Amino acid sequence: MTDRVAAITGAHGVLGRAVVEAAMAEGLKVALIDHARGASTPHGALELSGIDLSDAAQARSAMETAAATFGRLDILLNIAGGFVWQKVDDAEPAWDRMFAINVKTALNAARAALPWLTQSPGGRIVNVGSAAALKSGVGMAAYTASKSSVHRLTESLAEELKDTPVTVNAVLPSIIDTPANRKDMPDADPSRWVAPADLAAVILFLASPASRAMTGALVPVTGRV
């Protein structure tokens, strides 16, 4: 058992649920932050639903509540995000939406959590980028541009915080094995994709004391794709 506290955004998505399970298995106290409400809240966890993290004030309120409930905040796991496949000339561009749910959520959550993370002896921020953002493709411009911004945010914030105990890293998954991806790609072999539990394990390593020598890292987690 540990007294460390983790705020997990996007906690009720497929990856978010895997991260929550892994965090609680390690004995972390967790605050589940999401716009949606989950089907159930794990025993001992703090449920903060209806939170729009693209709104800085709501992000700040969520982190204040988490820190007040547990008396501290040591870890921020920015799992919130989304994907859209869309060509550049689409009649209803999704660029604003991609940047809102992928970049602004991570930025606002980090800014809101920093007053507590910098007071922790092992403050950690872990973001979710994307391997696809290293080289984009057809229909991927809005999504990969937003995830590339998450990469740059990770690197810049890591540099800004080098005089503090806080480390900032990101995982760069390829295709994650989710029900939505299986539906969209019925002919693919999902055993070659990244299992949510495996990605969660990497995220929890980056949130652990063992990762103290790593900051500003963009860690590929690409399965067998």
C-alpha positions as CSV (number, residue, x, y, z in Angstrom):
1,M,0.0,0.0,0.0
2,T,1.2,3.5,-0.8
3,D,-0.1,7.0,0.2
4,R,0.4,8.3,-3.3
5,V,-2.6,9.9,-5.0
6,A,-3.3,9.8,-8.8
7,A,-5.8,11.9,-10.7
8,I,-6.8,10.0,-13.8
9,T,-8.6,11.9,-16.6
10,G,-10.7,10.0,-19.1
11,A,-11.1,7.4,-16.4
12,H,-14.2,5.8,-17.9
13,G,-12.9,5.1,-21.4
14,V,-11.4,1.7,-22.4
15,L,-7.9,2.8,-21.7
16,G,-8.9,4.8,-18.7
17,R,-10.6,1.8,-17.0
18,A,-7.4,-0.2,-17.5
19,V,-5.3,2.5,-16.0
20,V,-7.6,2.8,-13.0
21,E,-7.4,-0.9,-12.4
22,A,-3.7,-1.0,-12.7
23,A,-3.3,2.1,-10.4
24,M,-5.5,0.6,-7.7
25,A,-3.7,-2.8,-8.0
26,E,-0.6,-0.9,-7.1
27,G,-2.3,0.6,-4.0
28,L,-2.6,4.1,-5.4
29,K,-5.5,6.3,-4.2
30,V,-7.3,7.5,-7.3
31,A,-9.6,10.3,-8.4
32,L,-11.6,9.4,-11.5
33,I,-12.1,12.5,-13.7
34,D,-14.3,12.2,-16.8
35,H,-17.0,14.0,-18.6
36,A,-19.1,10.8,-18.5
37,R,-20.2,8.9,-15.5
38,G,-19.0,5.3,-15.2
39,A,-21.1,2.3,-14.6
40,S,-19.6,1.9,-11.2
41,T,-16.9,3.5,-9.0
42,P,-14.3,1.3,-7.4
43,H,-14.3,1.1,-3.7
44,G,-12.2,3.9,-2.2
45,A,-12.0,5.9,-5.4
46,L,-13.2,9.5,-5.8
47,E,-15.7,9.9,-8.7
48,L,-15.6,13.3,-10.4
49,S,-18.0,13.1,-13.4
50,G,-19.4,15.8,-15.6
51,I,-16.1,17.5,-15.9
52,D,-15.2,19.3,-19.1
53,L,-11.4,19.5,-18.9
54,S,-11.3,21.8,-22.0
55,D,-12.6,24.4,-19.5
56,A,-9.7,25.6,-17.3
57,A,-12.0,26.5,-14.4
58,Q,-13.6,23.0,-14.3
59,A,-10.1,21.4,-14.5
60,R,-9.0,23.5,-11.6
61,S,-12.0,22.6,-9.5
62,A,-11.5,18.9,-10.2
63,M,-7.9,19.0,-9.0
64,E,-8.8,21.0,-6.0
65,T,-11.4,18.5,-5.0
66,A,-9.1,15.5,-5.5
67,A,-6.3,17.1,-3.4
68,A,-8.7,18.2,-0.7
69,T,-10.3,14.7,-0.5
70,F,-7.0,12.8,-0.2
71,G,-4.8,15.5,1.3
72,R,-2.3,15.4,-1.5
73,L,-1.9,14.9,-5.3
74,D,1.2,13.1,-6.6
75,I,0.4,11.9,-10.1
76,L,-1.6,13.1,-13.1
77,L,-2.4,10.6,-15.8
78,N,-3.9,12.4,-18.8
79,I,-5.9,9.7,-20.5
80,A,-8.7,11.9,-21.8
81,G,-8.7,12.3,-25.6
82,G,-10.4,11.2,-28.8
83,F,-10.0,10.3,-32.4
84,V,-11.6,11.2,-35.7
85,W,-10.7,10.1,-39.2
86,Q,-11.4,13.0,-41.5
87,K,-9.9,14.4,-44.7
88,V,-8.8,18.0,-44.7
89,D,-11.5,19.1,-47.1
90,D,-14.3,17.7,-45.0
91,A,-17.3,20.0,-44.9
92,E,-17.4,20.0,-41.1
93,P,-13.7,20.2,-39.9
94,A,-13.0,18.5,-36.6
95,W,-9.8,20.4,-35.9
96,D,-11.2,22.5,-33.0
97,R,-12.7,19.4,-31.4
98,M,-9.5,17.4,-31.7
99,F,-7.4,20.2,-30.2
100,A,-10.0,20.7,-27.4
101,I,-10.2,17.1,-26.3
102,N,-6.6,16.1,-26.9
103,V,-4.5,19.2,-26.2
104,K,-6.6,21.5,-24.0
105,T,-7.6,18.7,-21.7
106,A,-4.0,17.7,-21.0
107,L,-2.8,21.3,-20.7
108,N,-5.6,22.4,-18.4
109,A,-5.3,19.3,-16.2
110,A,-1.5,19.8,-15.9
111,R,-1.8,23.5,-15.1
112,A,-4.4,22.7,-12.5
113,A,-2.5,19.9,-10.8
114,L,0.9,21.5,-10.7
115,P,0.5,23.3,-7.4
116,W,0.2,19.9,-5.7
117,L,2.6,17.9,-8.0
118,T,5.4,20.3,-7.3
119,Q,5.0,19.7,-3.6
120,S,5.3,16.0,-4.0
121,P,8.7,14.3,-3.7
122,G,7.8,12.2,-6.7
123,G,5.4,14.3,-8.8
124,R,4.5,12.6,-12.1
125,I,2.6,13.6,-15.3
126,V,2.0,11.0,-18.0
127,N,0.3,12.1,-21.2
128,V,-1.0,9.9,-24.1
129,G,0.4,10.9,-27.4
130,S,0.3,8.8,-30.6
131,A,2.7,6.8,-32.7
132,A,0.7,8.0,-35.7
133,A,1.7,11.6,-35.0
134,L,5.3,10.8,-35.9
135,K,4.2,10.5,-39.6
136,S,0.7,11.3,-40.6
137,G,-1.5,9.8,-43.3
138,V,-4.7,10.2,-45.2
139,G,-7.6,11.3,-43.0
140,M,-5.3,11.7,-40.0
141,A,-4.4,15.4,-40.1
142,A,-6.6,16.8,-37.4
143,Y,-5.9,13.9,-35.0
144,T,-2.2,13.7,-35.5
145,A,-1.7,17.5,-35.4
146,S,-3.4,17.5,-32.0
147,K,-1.4,14.6,-30.7
148,S,1.9,16.1,-32.0
149,S,1.0,19.1,-29.9
150,V,0.7,16.8,-26.9
151,H,4.2,15.6,-27.7
152,R,5.6,19.1,-27.8
153,L,3.6,20.0,-24.6
154,T,5.2,17.0,-22.9
155,E,8.7,18.0,-23.9
156,S,8.3,21.7,-23.0
157,L,6.7,21.1,-19.7
158,A,9.4,18.6,-18.8
159,E,12.1,21.2,-19.5
160,E,10.2,23.8,-17.5
161,L,10.0,21.5,-14.4
162,K,13.5,20.2,-14.4
163,D,14.2,22.2,-11.2
164,T,11.3,20.4,-9.4
165,P,10.8,16.8,-8.5
166,V,8.1,16.5,-11.3
167,T,8.8,14.4,-14.4
168,V,6.7,14.6,-17.5
169,N,6.6,11.8,-20.1
170,A,4.2,10.5,-22.7
171,V,3.3,7.1,-24.2
172,L,2.9,6.9,-28.0
173,P,0.6,3.9,-28.7
174,S,-0.2,2.6,-32.1
175,I,-3.7,1.0,-32.5
176,I,-5.2,0.1,-29.1
177,D,-7.4,-3.0,-28.9
178,T,-10.8,-1.4,-28.2
179,P,-14.3,-2.5,-29.3
180,A,-14.5,0.6,-31.5
181,N,-11.3,-0.3,-33.4
182,R,-12.4,-3.9,-33.8
183,K,-15.7,-2.7,-35.3
184,D,-13.9,-0.3,-37.6
185,M,-11.3,-2.8,-38.7
186,P,-13.0,-6.2,-38.8
187,D,-10.4,-7.8,-41.0
188,A,-7.4,-6.8,-38.8
189,D,-5.7,-9.0,-36.3
190,P,-6.2,-7.3,-32.9
191,S,-3.7,-9.6,-31.2
192,R,-1.1,-7.4,-33.0
193,W,-2.5,-4.2,-31.5
194,V,-1.7,-2.8,-28.0
195,A,-3.8,-4.3,-25.3
196,P,-5.1,-1.6,-22.9
197,A,-3.7,-3.5,-19.9
198,D,-0.2,-3.5,-21.5
199,L,-0.4,0.2,-22.2
200,A,-1.6,0.8,-18.7
201,A,1.4,-1.0,-17.3
202,V,3.8,1.3,-19.2
203,I,1.9,4.3,-18.0
204,L,2.1,3.1,-14.4
205,F,5.8,2.6,-14.7
206,L,6.2,6.2,-15.9
207,A,4.2,7.2,-12.8
208,S,6.3,5.2,-10.4
209,P,9.4,6.2,-8.4
210,A,11.4,3.8,-10.6
211,S,11.1,6.3,-13.6
212,R,12.7,9.2,-11.7
213,A,15.5,9.4,-14.3
214,M,13.1,9.9,-17.2
215,T,11.6,13.2,-18.2
216,G,10.6,14.6,-21.5
217,A,10.5,11.0,-23.0
218,L,8.1,10.0,-25.8
219,V,7.8,6.2,-25.3
220,P,6.6,4.2,-28.3
221,V,4.1,1.4,-27.3
222,T,3.3,-0.2,-30.7
223,G,2.6,-3.8,-30.1
224,R,3.3,-5.8,-33.3
225,V,1.8,-3.3,-35.8
